[in-house]
Amino acid sequence: MFSCASLALLAGCAKEPPVEAAQSADLPEVPPVEMEIGDFKFRMSDPTAGTTTKFNFTLYGLVPGDQVTDAQAAMDEREQRLRDRVLRTAREASPVELEDPDLTMFRKRMLLEVNRELGEMYFQELFLDRYWVKTR
């Protein structure tokens, strides 16, 4: 009987929860904040079909509330490189990705590239607003 109780104590069954876990449970969770990344316009040409397609969109993302200041600083520091990366990623997208009504794959790839450019996983999810496509 004594050995069972000793084993339970050694295994940690009688321990109190760690201090960090108790403290994190007391802190209110900060909701994510929507941040604008920018307005983007680009063209894609298809010489075989003789068409030019214009794309316009505004890119937004959700950032954890406690990382807003860091995310904004990273975006300000890398503003032009971030714009270039977004436009390059958009131009590399396939027509199938760009024609998807939810833009699911496009947004996933864009999320990966934006976070990669910023050097941290600041954005949890990206959204496009005022997205339109015009082909001539």
N, CA, C and O atoms as CSV, one atom per row, in Angstrom:
chain,resi,resn,atom,element,x,y,z
A,1,MET,N,N,0.824,-1.176,0.000
A,1,MET,CA,C,0.000,0.000,0.000
A,1,MET,C,C,0.876,1.251,0.000
A,1,MET,O,O,0.617,2.201,-0.739
A,2,PHE,N,N,1.911,1.242,0.832
A,2,PHE,CA,C,2.813,2.382,0.902
A,2,PHE,C,C,3.493,2.604,-0.446
A,2,PHE,O,O,3.694,3.755,-0.834
A,3,SER,N,N,3.852,1.560,-1.164
A,3,SER,CA,C,4.541,1.708,-2.444
A,3,SER,C,C,3.616,2.309,-3.496
A,3,SER,O,O,4.088,3.057,-4.352
A,4,CYS,N,N,2.322,2.012,-3.466
A,4,CYS,CA,C,1.374,2.603,-4.423
A,4,CYS,C,C,1.257,4.104,-4.208
A,4,CYS,O,O,1.231,4.879,-5.164
A,5,ALA,N,N,1.186,4.511,-2.928
A,5,ALA,CA,C,1.083,5.938,-2.624
A,5,ALA,C,C,2.380,6.645,-3.004
A,5,ALA,O,O,2.347,7.771,-3.500
A,6,SER,N,N,3.504,6.006,-2.781
A,6,SER,CA,C,4.794,6.595,-3.132
A,6,SER,C,C,4.908,6.762,-4.642
A,6,SER,O,O,5.372,7.791,-5.132
A,7,LEU,N,N,4.478,5.738,-5.370
A,7,LEU,CA,C,4.526,5.824,-6.831
A,7,LEU,C,C,3.622,6.937,-7.341
A,7,LEU,O,O,3.995,7.649,-8.274
A,8,ALA,N,N,2.452,7.103,-6.758
A,8,ALA,CA,C,1.533,8.163,-7.178
A,8,ALA,C,C,2.154,9.535,-6.942
A,8,ALA,O,O,2.027,10.423,-7.786
A,9,LEU,N,N,2.813,9.716,-5.824
A,9,LEU,CA,C,3.467,10.992,-5.541
A,9,LEU,C,C,4.632,11.251,-6.485
A,9,LEU,O,O,4.831,12.373,-6.951
A,10,LEU,N,N,5.404,10.197,-6.763
A,10,LEU,CA,C,6.531,10.340,-7.667
A,10,LEU,C,C,6.070,10.628,-9.084
A,10,LEU,O,O,6.730,11.368,-9.813
A,11,ALA,N,N,4.946,10.052,-9.481
A,11,ALA,CA,C,4.430,10.235,-10.836
A,11,ALA,C,C,3.793,11.602,-11.007
A,11,ALA,O,O,3.572,12.038,-12.137
A,12,GLY,N,N,3.495,12.281,-9.925
A,12,GLY,CA,C,2.978,13.635,-10.044
A,12,GLY,C,C,1.477,13.728,-9.892
A,12,GLY,O,O,0.916,14.790,-10.162
A,13,CYS,N,N,0.804,12.690,-9.480
A,13,CYS,CA,C,-0.645,12.722,-9.349
A,13,CYS,C,C,-1.096,13.686,-8.264
A,13,CYS,O,O,-2.188,14.247,-8.358
A,14,ALA,N,N,-0.287,13.890,-7.247
A,14,ALA,CA,C,-0.687,14.734,-6.131
A,14,ALA,C,C,-0.184,16.171,-6.289
A,14,ALA,O,O,-0.407,17.003,-5.409
A,15,LYS,N,N,0.488,16.466,-7.395
A,15,LYS,CA,C,1.038,17.802,-7.594
A,15,LYS,C,C,-0.064,18.810,-7.902
A,15,LYS,O,O,-1.116,18.457,-8.434
A,16,GLU,N,N,0.197,20.066,-7.560
A,16,GLU,CA,C,-0.689,21.155,-7.940
A,16,GLU,C,C,-0.355,21.560,-9.374
A,16,GLU,O,O,0.745,21.287,-9.855
A,17,PRO,N,N,-1.300,22.213,-10.060
A,17,PRO,CA,C,-0.991,22.638,-11.427
A,17,PRO,C,C,0.166,23.625,-11.436
A,17,PRO,O,O,0.343,24.376,-10.477
A,18,PRO,N,N,0.956,23.636,-12.504
A,18,PRO,CA,C,2.086,24.568,-12.574
A,18,PRO,C,C,1.600,26.012,-12.443
A,18,PRO,O,O,0.469,26.338,-12.804
A,19,VAL,N,N,2.472,26.863,-11.921
A,19,VAL,CA,C,2.134,28.263,-11.692
A,19,VAL,C,C,1.772,28.954,-13.008
A,19,VAL,O,O,0.836,29.752,-13.044
A,20,GLU,N,N,2.516,28.652,-14.109
A,20,GLU,CA,C,2.247,29.297,-15.390
A,20,GLU,C,C,0.839,28.972,-15.874
A,20,GLU,O,O,0.151,29.845,-16.403
A,21,ALA,N,N,0.405,27.732,-15.701
A,21,ALA,CA,C,-0.928,27.340,-16.145
A,21,ALA,C,C,-1.996,28.072,-15.347
A,21,ALA,O,O,-3.006,28.498,-15.907
A,22,ALA,N,N,-1.782,28.219,-14.050
A,22,ALA,CA,C,-2.754,28.917,-13.213
A,22,ALA,C,C,-2.797,30.401,-13.574
A,22,ALA,O,O,-3.875,30.994,-13.607
A,23,GLN,N,N,-1.643,31.005,-13.843
A,23,GLN,CA,C,-1.610,32.418,-14.192
A,23,GLN,C,C,-2.219,32.668,-15.557
A,23,GLN,O,O,-2.938,33.653,-15.730
A,24,SER,N,N,-1.954,31.800,-16.544
A,24,SER,CA,C,-2.496,32.015,-17.880
A,24,SER,C,C,-4.010,31.852,-17.889
A,24,SER,O,O,-4.682,32.459,-18.723
A,25,ALA,N,N,-4.561,31.053,-16.988
A,25,ALA,CA,C,-5.998,30.889,-16.913
A,25,ALA,C,C,-6.657,32.158,-16.371
A,25,ALA,O,O,-7.818,32.426,-16.679
A,26,ASP,N,N,-5.932,32.941,-15.568
A,26,ASP,CA,C,-6.477,34.164,-14.993
A,26,ASP,C,C,-6.464,35.328,-15.992
A,26,ASP,O,O,-7.278,36.244,-15.871
A,27,LEU,N,N,-5.556,35.308,-16.974
A,27,LEU,CA,C,-5.446,36.399,-17.927
A,27,LEU,C,C,-6.551,36.296,-18.975
A,27,LEU,O,O,-6.788,35.214,-19.513
A,28,PRO,N,N,-7.226,37.396,-19.271
A,28,PRO,CA,C,-8.250,37.352,-20.321
A,28,PRO,C,C,-7.574,37.216,-21.686
A,28,PRO,O,O,-6.515,37.797,-21.925
A,29,GLU,N,N,-8.183,36.460,-22.556
A,29,GLU,CA,C,-7.626,36.264,-23.892
A,29,GLU,C,C,-7.905,37.505,-24.725
A,29,GLU,O,O,-9.035,37.992,-24.765
A,30,VAL,N,N,-6.879,38.014,-25.388
A,30,VAL,CA,C,-7.017,39.211,-26.210
A,30,VAL,C,C,-7.523,38.771,-27.585
A,30,VAL,O,O,-6.916,37.905,-28.214
A,31,PRO,N,N,-8.624,39.357,-28.058
A,31,PRO,CA,C,-9.154,38.943,-29.361
A,31,PRO,C,C,-8.244,39.403,-30.493
A,31,PRO,O,O,-7.507,40.377,-30.343
A,32,PRO,N,N,-8.293,38.703,-31.626
A,32,PRO,CA,C,-7.474,39.115,-32.767
A,32,PRO,C,C,-7.943,40.462,-33.319
A,32,PRO,O,O,-9.100,40.851,-33.155
A,33,VAL,N,N,-7.026,41.154,-33.970
A,33,VAL,CA,C,-7.301,42.472,-34.529
A,33,VAL,C,C,-7.141,42.395,-36.044
A,33,VAL,O,O,-6.204,41.774,-36.547
A,34,GLU,N,N,-8.054,43.024,-36.760
A,34,GLU,CA,C,-7.967,43.069,-38.211
A,34,GLU,C,C,-7.037,44.202,-38.616
A,34,GLU,O,O,-7.190,45.337,-38.165
A,35,MET,N,N,-6.067,43.880,-39.475
A,35,MET,CA,C,-5.113,44.884,-39.955
A,35,MET,C,C,-5.130,44.905,-41.476
A,35,MET,O,O,-5.189,43.856,-42.117
A,36,GLU,N,N,-5.077,46.091,-42.047
A,36,GLU,CA,C,-4.997,46.213,-43.500
A,36,GLU,C,C,-3.542,46.072,-43.920
A,36,GLU,O,O,-2.655,46.723,-43.367
A,37,ILE,N,N,-3.310,45.219,-44.902
A,37,ILE,CA,C,-1.966,45.041,-45.443
A,37,ILE,C,C,-1.761,45.992,-46.619
A,37,ILE,O,O,-0.668,46.526,-46.808
A,38,GLY,N,N,-2.821,46.203,-47.414
A,38,GLY,CA,C,-2.712,47.174,-48.498
A,38,GLY,C,C,-3.657,46.913,-49.642
A,38,GLY,O,O,-4.337,45.888,-49.693
A,39,ASP,N,N,-3.688,47.880,-50.579
A,39,ASP,CA,C,-4.443,47.767,-51.825
A,39,ASP,C,C,-3.489,47.291,-52.909
A,39,ASP,O,O,-2.349,47.750,-52.989
A,40,PHE,N,N,-3.958,46.367,-53.742
A,40,PHE,CA,C,-3.100,45.784,-54.762
A,40,PHE,C,C,-3.825,45.743,-56.097
A,40,PHE,O,O,-5.018,45.446,-56.165
A,41,LYS,N,N,-3.083,46.046,-57.159
A,41,LYS,CA,C,-3.577,45.982,-58.531
A,41,LYS,C,C,-2.485,45.344,-59.370
A,41,LYS,O,O,-1.304,45.658,-59.227
A,42,PHE,N,N,-2.906,44.438,-60.251
A,42,PHE,CA,C,-1.933,43.867,-61.170
A,42,PHE,C,C,-2.644,43.351,-62.409
A,42,PHE,O,O,-3.864,43.184,-62.418
A,43,ARG,N,N,-1.866,43.102,-63.454
A,43,ARG,CA,C,-2.387,42.586,-64.719
A,43,ARG,C,C,-1.697,41.280,-65.065
A,43,ARG,O,O,-0.534,41.055,-64.728
A,44,MET,N,N,-2.442,40.434,-65.743
A,44,MET,CA,C,-1.877,39.193,-66.278
A,44,MET,C,C,-2.266,39.129,-67.754
A,44,MET,O,O,-3.427,39.339,-68.106
A,45,SER,N,N,-1.306,38.844,-68.601
A,45,SER,CA,C,-1.561,38.737,-70.032
A,45,SER,C,C,-1.466,37.296,-70.470
A,45,SER,O,O,-0.628,36.537,-69.983
A,46,ASP,N,N,-2.336,36.925,-71.397
A,46,ASP,CA,C,-2.289,35.602,-72.014
A,46,ASP,C,C,-2.153,35.818,-73.517
A,46,ASP,O,O,-3.155,35.994,-74.210
A,47,PRO,N,N,-0.914,35.805,-74.029
A,47,PRO,CA,C,-0.702,36.094,-75.450
A,47,PRO,C,C,-1.365,35.072,-76.381
A,47,PRO,O,O,-1.770,35.425,-77.488
A,48,THR,N,N,-1.480,33.829,-75.953
A,48,THR,CA,C,-2.107,32.817,-76.816
A,48,THR,C,C,-3.591,33.091,-77.006
A,48,THR,O,O,-4.131,32.856,-78.087
A,49,ALA,N,N,-4.250,33.582,-75.973
A,49,ALA,CA,C,-5.679,33.904,-76.080
A,49,ALA,C,C,-5.889,35.363,-76.463
A,49,ALA,O,O,-7.001,35.757,-76.813
A,50,GLY,N,N,-4.828,36.169,-76.399
A,50,GLY,CA,C,-4.934,37.579,-76.722
A,50,GLY,C,C,-5.739,38.366,-75.701
A,50,GLY,O,O,-6.420,39.333,-76.046
A,51,THR,N,N,-5.659,37.949,-74.442
A,51,THR,CA,C,-6.430,38.628,-73.393
A,51,THR,C,C,-5.508,39.213,-72.329
A,51,THR,O,O,-4.381,38.761,-72.124
A,52,THR,N,N,-6.026,40.220,-71.672
A,52,THR,CA,C,-5.362,40.813,-70.511
A,52,THR,C,C,-6.381,40.830,-69.387
A,52,THR,O,O,-7.524,41.247,-69.578
A,53,THR,N,N,-5.966,40.377,-68.223
A,53,THR,CA,C,-6.858,40.348,-67.064
A,53,THR,C,C,-6.305,41.281,-66.004
A,53,THR,O,O,-5.124,41.231,-65.661
A,54,LYS,N,N,-7.193,42.144,-65.485
A,54,LYS,CA,C,-6.822,43.065,-64.416
A,54,LYS,C,C,-7.423,42.566,-63.109
A,54,LYS,O,O,-8.570,42.123,-63.061
A,55,PHE,N,N,-6.626,42.648,-62.057
A,55,PHE,CA,C,-7.056,42.234,-60.722
A,55,PHE,C,C,-6.878,43.405,-59.772
A,55,PHE,O,O,-5.869,44.107,-59.827
A,56,ASN,N,N,-7.850,43.614,-58.905
A,56,ASN,CA,C,-7.767,44.615,-57.838
A,56,ASN,C,C,-8.263,43.972,-56.563
A,56,ASN,O,O,-9.245,43.230,-56.593
A,57,PHE,N,N,-7.618,44.233,-55.455
A,57,PHE,CA,C,-8.104,43.755,-54.163
A,57,PHE,C,C,-7.414,44.502,-53.033
A,57,PHE,O,O,-6.333,45.067,-53.200
A,58,THR,N,N,-8.063,44.490,-51.888
A,58,THR,CA,C,-7.478,45.000,-50.654
A,58,THR,C,C,-7.261,43.799,-49.752
A,58,THR,O,O,-8.170,42.989,-49.570
A,59,LEU,N,N,-6.076,43.674,-49.189
A,59,LEU,CA,C,-5.716,42.527,-48.380
A,59,LEU,C,C,-5.726,42.903,-46.900
A,59,LEU,O,O,-5.095,43.877,-46.491
A,60,TYR,N,N,-6.452,42.117,-46.107
A,60,TYR,CA,C,-6.543,42.290,-44.659
A,60,TYR,C,C,-6.114,40.994,-43.992
A,60,TYR,O,O,-6.151,39.927,-44.605
A,61,GLY,N,N,-5.706,41.092,-42.732
A,61,GLY,CA,C,-5.356,39.899,-41.979
A,61,GLY,C,C,-5.711,40.035,-40.520
A,61,GLY,O,O,-5.828,41.140,-39.990
A,62,LEU,N,N,-5.884,38.881,-39.868
A,62,LEU,CA,C,-6.136,38.841,-38.432
A,62,LEU,C,C,-4.834,38.567,-37.704
A,62,LEU,O,O,-4.120,37.610,-38.004
A,63,VAL,N,N,-4.538,39.439,-36.729
A,63,VAL,CA,C,-3.322,39.326,-35.922
A,63,VAL,C,C,-3.744,39.185,-34.466
A,63,VAL,O,O,-4.645,39.900,-34.027
A,64,PRO,N,N,-3.121,38.280,-33.696
A,64,PRO,CA,C,-3.440,38.201,-32.266
A,64,PRO,C,C,-3.281,39.584,-31.625
A,64,PRO,O,O,-2.332,40.311,-31.920
A,65,GLY,N,N,-4.213,39.931,-30.754
A,65,GLY,CA,C,-4.239,41.255,-30.141
A,65,GLY,C,C,-2.951,41.651,-29.448
A,65,GLY,O,O,-2.601,42.830,-29.412
A,66,ASP,N,N,-2.238,40.670,-28.895
A,66,ASP,CA,C,-0.999,41.000,-28.183
A,66,ASP,C,C,0.210,41.139,-29.114
A,66,ASP,O,O,1.313,41.427,-28.651
A,67,GLN,N,N,0.011,40.936,-30.438
A,67,GLN,CA,C,1.126,41.052,-31.391
A,67,GLN,C,C,0.927,42.184,-32.399
A,67,GLN,O,O,1.698,42.305,-33.351
A,68,VAL,N,N,-0.095,43.008,-32.200
A,68,VAL,CA,C,-0.418,44.059,-33.165
A,68,VAL,C,C,0.743,45.030,-33.344
A,68,VAL,O,O,1.092,45.363,-34.476
A,69,THR,N,N,1.340,45.486,-32.266
A,69,THR,CA,C,2.436,46.447,-32.346
A,69,THR,C,C,3.628,45.864,-33.095
A,69,THR,O,O,4.221,46.535,-33.939
A,70,ASP,N,N,3.979,44.620,-32.790
A,70,ASP,CA,C,5.108,43.967,-33.465
A,70,ASP,C,C,4.810,43.749,-34.945
A,70,ASP,O,O,5.673,43.959,-35.797
A,71,ALA,N,N,3.590,43.330,-35.243
A,71,ALA,CA,C,3.200,43.089,-36.640
A,71,ALA,C,C,3.243,44.391,-37.432
A,71,ALA,O,O,3.735,44.412,-38.560
A,72,GLN,N,N,2.738,45.467,-36.859
A,72,GLN,CA,C,2.754,46.758,-37.552
A,72,GLN,C,C,4.184,47.238,-37.781
A,72,GLN,O,O,4.497,47.767,-38.848
A,73,ALA,N,N,5.043,47.058,-36.798
A,73,ALA,CA,C,6.444,47.450,-36.947
A,73,ALA,C,C,7.115,46.641,-38.056
A,73,ALA,O,O,7.868,47.190,-38.860
A,74,ALA,N,N,6.842,45.345,-38.097
A,74,ALA,CA,C,7.423,44.491,-39.146
A,74,ALA,C,C,6.898,44.902,-40.518
A,74,ALA,O,O,7.655,44.926,-41.489
A,75,MET,N,N,5.614,45.226,-40.605
A,75,MET,CA,C,5.052,45.650,-41.889
A,75,MET,C,C,5.633,46.985,-42.336
A,75,MET,O,O,5.916,47.171,-43.519
A,76,ASP,N,N,5.812,47.911,-41.407
A,76,ASP,CA,C,6.401,49.208,-41.746
A,76,ASP,C,C,7.850,49.043,-42.208
A,76,ASP,O,O,8.284,49.681,-43.167
A,77,GLU,N,N,8.584,48.186,-41.518
A,77,GLU,CA,C,9.997,47.967,-41.841
A,77,GLU,C,C,10.176,47.311,-43.210
A,77,GLU,O,O,11.144,47.599,-43.914
A,78,ARG,N,N,9.258,46.442,-43.584
A,78,ARG,CA,C,9.391,45.673,-44.836
A,78,ARG,C,C,8.299,46.023,-45.839
A,78,ARG,O,O,7.907,45.179,-46.645
A,79,GLU,N,N,7.811,47.238,-45.800
A,79,GLU,CA,C,6.646,47.628,-46.605
A,79,GLU,C,C,6.796,47.298,-48.092
A,79,GLU,O,O,5.933,46.631,-48.664
A,80,GLN,N,N,7.870,47.751,-48.718
A,80,GLN,CA,C,8.021,47.527,-50.155
A,80,GLN,C,C,8.248,46.056,-50.478
A,80,GLN,O,O,7.699,45.546,-51.454
A,81,ARG,N,N,9.041,45.378,-49.679
A,81,ARG,CA,C,9.276,43.946,-49.921
A,81,ARG,C,C,7.996,43.150,-49.746
A,81,ARG,O,O,7.749,42.194,-50.481
A,82,LEU,N,N,7.173,43.545,-48.764
A,82,LEU,CA,C,5.892,42.876,-48.543
A,82,LEU,C,C,4.970,43.089,-49.745
A,82,LEU,O,O,4.324,42.147,-50.204
A,83,ARG,N,N,4.906,44.325,-50.256
A,83,ARG,CA,C,4.076,44.606,-51.441
A,83,ARG,C,C,4.551,43.766,-52.627
A,83,ARG,O,O,3.738,43.174,-53.337
A,84,ASP,N,N,5.865,43.716,-52.839
A,84,ASP,CA,C,6.415,42.926,-53.944
A,84,ASP,C,C,6.066,41.449,-53.804
A,84,ASP,O,O,5.718,40.786,-54.782
A,85,ARG,N,N,6.162,40.944,-52.581
A,85,ARG,CA,C,5.871,39.524,-52.355
A,85,ARG,C,C,4.396,39.230,-52.616
A,85,ARG,O,O,4.070,38.210,-53.223
A,86,VAL,N,N,3.507,40.105,-52.167
A,86,VAL,CA,C,2.067,39.903,-52.391
A,86,VAL,C,C,1.772,39.909,-53.886
A,86,VAL,O,O,1.056,39.037,-54.378
A,87,LEU,N,N,2.312,40.873,-54.609
A,87,LEU,CA,C,2.059,40.951,-56.054
A,87,LEU,C,C,2.655,39.757,-56.795
A,87,LEU,O,O,2.024,39.216,-57.703
A,88,ARG,N,N,3.845,39.346,-56.423
A,88,ARG,CA,C,4.475,38.189,-57.060
A,88,ARG,C,C,3.658,36.923,-56.806
A,88,ARG,O,O,3.447,36.121,-57.716
A,89,THR,N,N,3.203,36.749,-55.578
A,89,THR,CA,C,2.389,35.577,-55.234
A,89,THR,C,C,1.069,35.595,-55.996
A,89,THR,O,O,0.600,34.555,-56.459
A,90,ALA,N,N,0.476,36.766,-56.126
A,90,ALA,CA,C,-0.784,36.879,-56.868
A,90,ALA,C,C,-0.574,36.562,-58.348
A,90,ALA,O,O,-1.393,35.875,-58.958
A,91,ARG,N,N,0.507,37.054,-58.921
A,91,ARG,CA,C,0.772,36.791,-60.348
A,91,ARG,C,C,1.074,35.321,-60.611
A,91,ARG,O,O,0.793,34.815,-61.698
A,92,GLU,N,N,1.642,34.637,-59.630
A,92,GLU,CA,C,1.970,33.219,-59.792
A,92,GLU,C,C,0.775,32.301,-59.583
A,92,GLU,O,O,0.854,31.103,-59.854
A,93,ALA,N,N,-0.328,32.857,-59.105
A,93,ALA,CA,C,-1.521,32.035,-58.845
A,93,ALA,C,C,-2.091,31.522,-60.163
A,93,ALA,O,O,-2.033,32.198,-61.190
A,94,SER,N,N,-2.633,30.334,-60.111
A,94,SER,CA,C,-3.237,29.745,-61.307
A,94,SER,C,C,-4.624,30.347,-61.529
A,94,SER,O,O,-5.241,30.841,-60.585
A,95,PRO,N,N,-5.116,30.311,-62.759
A,95,PRO,CA,C,-6.479,30.798,-63.018
A,95,PRO,C,C,-7.531,30.074,-62.168
A,95,PRO,O,O,-8.526,30.676,-61.764
A,96,VAL,N,N,-7.310,28.801,-61.903
A,96,VAL,CA,C,-8.247,28.039,-61.076
A,96,VAL,C,C,-8.316,28.627,-59.670
A,96,VAL,O,O,-9.401,28.762,-59.104
A,97,GLU,N,N,-7.158,28.975,-59.108
A,97,GLU,CA,C,-7.122,29.587,-57.771
A,97,GLU,C,C,-7.858,30.925,-57.753
A,97,GLU,O,O,-8.593,31.227,-56.812
A,98,LEU,N,N,-7.656,31.719,-58.798
A,98,LEU,CA,C,-8.232,33.056,-58.839
A,98,LEU,C,C,-9.725,33.050,-59.169
A,98,LEU,O,O,-10.421,34.030,-58.902
A,99,GLU,N,N,-10.215,31.967,-59.739
A,99,GLU,CA,C,-11.636,31.872,-60.074
A,99,GLU,C,C,-12.455,31.232,-58.961
A,99,GLU,O,O,-13.685,31.238,-59.023
A,100,ASP,N,N,-11.802,30.682,-57.950
A,100,ASP,CA,C,-12.509,30.091,-56.808
A,100,ASP,C,C,-13.261,31.193,-56.072
A,100,ASP,O,O,-12.647,32.189,-55.690
A,101,PRO,N,N,-14.579,31.049,-55.857
A,101,PRO,CA,C,-15.348,32.100,-55.191
A,101,PRO,C,C,-14.837,32.436,-53.784
A,101,PRO,O,O,-14.931,33.589,-53.363
A,102,ASP,N,N,-14.304,31.465,-53.057
A,102,ASP,CA,C,-13.788,31.709,-51.709
A,102,ASP,C,C,-12.295,32.019,-51.697
A,102,ASP,O,O,-11.753,32.428,-50.670
A,103,LEU,N,N,-11.634,31.828,-52.827
A,103,LEU,CA,C,-10.189,32.058,-52.947
A,103,LEU,C,C,-9.406,31.308,-51.872
A,103,LEU,O,O,-8.414,31.819,-51.353
A,104,THR,N,N,-9.847,30.115,-51.543
A,104,THR,CA,C,-9.266,29.350,-50.441
A,104,THR,C,C,-7.771,29.090,-50.624
A,104,THR,O,O,-6.973,29.440,-49.755
A,105,MET,N,N,-7.393,28.488,-51.726
A,105,MET,CA,C,-5.976,28.165,-51.938
A,105,MET,C,C,-5.137,29.435,-52.109
A,105,MET,O,O,-4.008,29.509,-51.624
A,106,PHE,N,N,-5.684,30.408,-52.783
A,106,PHE,CA,C,-4.986,31.676,-52.975
A,106,PHE,C,C,-4.691,32.326,-51.623
A,106,PHE,O,O,-3.573,32.779,-51.383
A,107,ARG,N,N,-5.689,32.371,-50.745
A,107,ARG,CA,C,-5.503,32.981,-49.426
A,107,ARG,C,C,-4.516,32.190,-48.577
A,107,ARG,O,O,-3.730,32.781,-47.836
A,108,LYS,N,N,-4.544,30.854,-48.675
A,108,LYS,CA,C,-3.596,30.042,-47.905
A,108,LYS,C,C,-2.162,30.303,-48.352
A,108,LYS,O,O,-1.258,30.462,-47.531
A,109,ARG,N,N,-1.973,30.343,-49.665
A,109,ARG,CA,C,-0.624,30.585,-50.163
A,109,ARG,C,C,-0.174,32.005,-49.822
A,109,ARG,O,O,0.983,32.227,-49.465
A,110,MET,N,N,-1.091,32.957,-49.933
A,110,MET,CA,C,-0.760,34.347,-49.607
A,110,MET,C,C,-0.409,34.481,-48.124
A,110,MET,O,O,0.520,35.208,-47.773
A,111,LEU,N,N,-1.138,33.791,-47.260
A,111,LEU,CA,C,-0.860,33.812,-45.818
A,111,LEU,C,C,0.558,33.317,-45.535
A,111,LEU,O,O,1.302,33.925,-44.766
A,112,LEU,N,N,0.911,32.214,-46.164
A,112,LEU,CA,C,2.255,31.659,-45.986
A,112,LEU,C,C,3.321,32.660,-46.431
A,112,LEU,O,O,4.311,32.862,-45.728
A,113,GLU,N,N,3.129,33.278,-47.577
A,113,GLU,CA,C,4.124,34.203,-48.116
A,113,GLU,C,C,4.218,35.496,-47.307
A,113,GLU,O,O,5.316,36.011,-47.096
A,114,VAL,N,N,3.084,36.026,-46.854
A,114,VAL,CA,C,3.103,37.257,-46.051
A,114,VAL,C,C,3.845,37.009,-44.742
A,114,VAL,O,O,4.710,37.797,-44.358
A,115,ASN,N,N,3.510,35.916,-44.056
A,115,ASN,CA,C,4.192,35.609,-42.795
A,115,ASN,C,C,5.670,35.318,-43.019
A,115,ASN,O,O,6.507,35.668,-42.188
A,116,ARG,N,N,5.988,34.687,-44.127
A,116,ARG,CA,C,7.391,34.404,-44.441
A,116,ARG,C,C,8.169,35.709,-44.633
A,116,ARG,O,O,9.297,35.841,-44.158
A,117,GLU,N,N,7.566,36.655,-45.322
A,117,GLU,CA,C,8.240,37.938,-45.538
A,117,GLU,C,C,8.433,38.705,-44.235
A,117,GLU,O,O,9.454,39.368,-44.053
A,118,LEU,N,N,7.468,38.622,-43.333
A,118,LEU,CA,C,7.560,39.343,-42.065
A,118,LEU,C,C,8.475,38.639,-41.069
A,118,LEU,O,O,8.877,39.242,-40.074
A,119,GLY,N,N,8.807,37.387,-41.317
A,119,GLY,CA,C,9.727,36.662,-40.455
A,119,GLY,C,C,9.081,36.045,-39.229
A,119,GLY,O,O,9.769,35.406,-38.432
A,120,GLU,N,N,7.803,36.216,-39.059
A,120,GLU,CA,C,7.051,35.658,-37.924
A,120,GLU,C,C,5.671,35.250,-38.419
A,120,GLU,O,O,5.231,35.677,-39.487
A,121,MET,N,N,5.003,34.432,-37.647
A,121,MET,CA,C,3.638,34.028,-37.979
A,121,MET,C,C,2.653,35.011,-37.341
A,121,MET,O,O,1.855,34.628,-36.485
A,122,TYR,N,N,2.711,36.269,-37.760
A,122,TYR,CA,C,1.837,37.287,-37.188
A,122,TYR,C,C,0.379,37.076,-37.598
A,122,TYR,O,O,-0.521,37.141,-36.760
A,123,PHE,N,N,0.153,36.829,-38.867
A,123,PHE,CA,C,-1.212,36.730,-39.369
A,123,PHE,C,C,-1.748,35.312,-39.223
A,123,PHE,O,O,-1.087,34.336,-39.578
A,124,GLN,N,N,-2.968,35.224,-38.689
A,124,GLN,CA,C,-3.632,33.935,-38.515
A,124,GLN,C,C,-4.456,33.575,-39.741
A,124,GLN,O,O,-4.590,32.403,-40.093
A,125,GLU,N,N,-5.005,34.595,-40.384
A,125,GLU,CA,C,-5.863,34.379,-41.540
A,125,GLU,C,C,-5.884,35.659,-42.366
A,125,GLU,O,O,-5.755,36.759,-41.828
A,126,LEU,N,N,-6.049,35.506,-43.687
A,126,LEU,CA,C,-6.121,36.663,-44.576
A,126,LEU,C,C,-7.480,36.715,-45.249
A,126,LEU,O,O,-8.131,35.693,-45.465
A,127,PHE,N,N,-7.894,37.943,-45.576
A,127,PHE,CA,C,-9.156,38.171,-46.261
A,127,PHE,C,C,-8.928,39.169,-47.379
A,127,PHE,O,O,-8.062,40.038,-47.279
A,128,LEU,N,N,-9.707,39.045,-48.446
A,128,LEU,CA,C,-9.641,39.998,-49.545
A,128,LEU,C,C,-10.953,40.756,-49.595
A,128,LEU,O,O,-12.029,40.176,-49.452
A,129,ASP,N,N,-10.849,42.051,-49.800
A,129,ASP,CA,C,-12.022,42.901,-49.918
A,129,ASP,C,C,-11.915,43.644,-51.238
A,129,ASP,O,O,-10.817,43.853,-51.756
A,130,ARG,N,N,-13.035,44.034,-51.769
A,130,ARG,CA,C,-13.092,44.753,-53.048
A,130,ARG,C,C,-12.317,44.006,-54.135
A,130,ARG,O,O,-11.623,44.619,-54.947
A,131,TYR,N,N,-12.442,42.692,-54.139
A,131,TYR,CA,C,-11.763,41.852,-55.125
A,131,TYR,C,C,-12.571,41.876,-56.413
A,131,TYR,O,O,-13.753,41.532,-56.415
A,132,TRP,N,N,-11.944,42.276,-57.497
A,132,TRP,CA,C,-12.616,42.179,-58.785
A,132,TRP,C,C,-11.608,41.834,-59.873
A,132,TRP,O,O,-10.417,42.131,-59.790
A,133,VAL,N,N,-12.158,41.192,-60.896
A,133,VAL,CA,C,-11.361,40.719,-62.026
A,133,VAL,C,C,-12.048,41.185,-63.298
A,133,VAL,O,O,-13.268,41.093,-63.430
A,134,LYS,N,N,-11.260,41.680,-64.219
A,134,LYS,CA,C,-11.815,42.123,-65.514
A,134,LYS,C,C,-10.902,41.620,-66.610
A,134,LYS,O,O,-9.700,41.887,-66.602
A,135,THR,N,N,-11.475,40.891,-67.555
A,135,THR,CA,C,-10.693,40.343,-68.675
A,135,THR,C,C,-11.123,41.014,-69.975
A,135,THR,O,O,-12.315,41.181,-70.234
A,136,ARG,N,N,-10.157,41.389,-70.775
A,136,ARG,CA,C,-10.418,41.986,-72.103
A,136,ARG,C,C,-9.783,41.158,-73.168
A,136,ARG,O,O,-9.885,41.487,-74.350
